[in-house]
Amino acid sequence: MQITFGPSFKRDYKRWIKQNPGKENLLKRLVDLFIIDPFHPLLKTHKLKGNLKDCYAFTVEYDLRIIFYFEDGVHAVFISMGTHDQVY
């Protein structure tokens, strides 16, 4: 799986790293797992509804999600990252 990071995701990532300096490795491990298997059970990947019906989300921590969509079978675009209330 190849990943592209949208501008909103990049901004959200920088903000999250600044607020959670010791958790960058956790995020990296989960993104690496996503690259291997986007639907791995640890990620709890799920399809979204409503305005985000073409997107999916996976869980990084209890209240931290990454929102993305598939461009094709081998390419995903990360568009947003944040708490449940921030991204939905």
N, C-alpha and C positions, 0 to 999 in steps of 0.2 A: 504494500500500500504506500502510495506517495501522498505527502501532505503539503498543502499550501496554506499559509497563514494570512488571513485577511487583515486589513488595517485596524478594524475594531478589536479583533483578537489580540493583535500585537500590543495595543494600548492596554487592554484588560490584563494581559500577561505581565507587562511591566508593573502595573499597579499592584497586582497580586504578589509578585516577587518582592516588591518593596515592603509590603505589609507582612509577608511571611518568608523572611530571608532563609530560614533553615529547611524549607520544604521544596526547594527546586528539584532535588533528586527524586522525590516522590513523583512529581509531575513528569519528569523525564522518563522514569521507569514505566509509568502508565501510558505515556505516548508511544514508547517503544513497544509495549504490549499491543497497543492499538494498531501499530504498523504491521505486526505479525498477524493479529486476529482482531478486527474491529468489533466483533461480537463476543469476545471472551467474557465469560460469566463475571469475572472480577470488575469489569467495566460497567456492567448493568446498562449496556447500550439499548436505547429504546427510540422508537419513532415518535415524533411530536405531532400535536394536533393544532387546529386553529390556524392562526397567522403563520405558524412555523411548520405547517403540515408537510412541507418538502424536506424538512430537516430531521436530524437525529441528535441525541444527546448522550453523553456518557459521564459517569460519576468519577471524580477525582478523589474527593473526600465527602463526608456526610452531606455538606451543603455547598459543594463546589461542582459545577457542571461545565462541560465543554460542549458547545453547540456546533454542529457541522452538517455538511451535506456531501453527498457523493456526486462527483462530476461524471464519473464512469466507474467501471468495475475495479479500477486500480488507483483511483485518485480521489482524495477527500479534501475539502476546504474547511478549515476551522474558522468560524465566523465570530464566535463570542465565547467568553469565559466569565463565570461569576457565580454568585449564590443563586438559589432557585428564584428568588424575587427579582434579582438583577437581570437575569437572562430570559425569563418568561413574561 
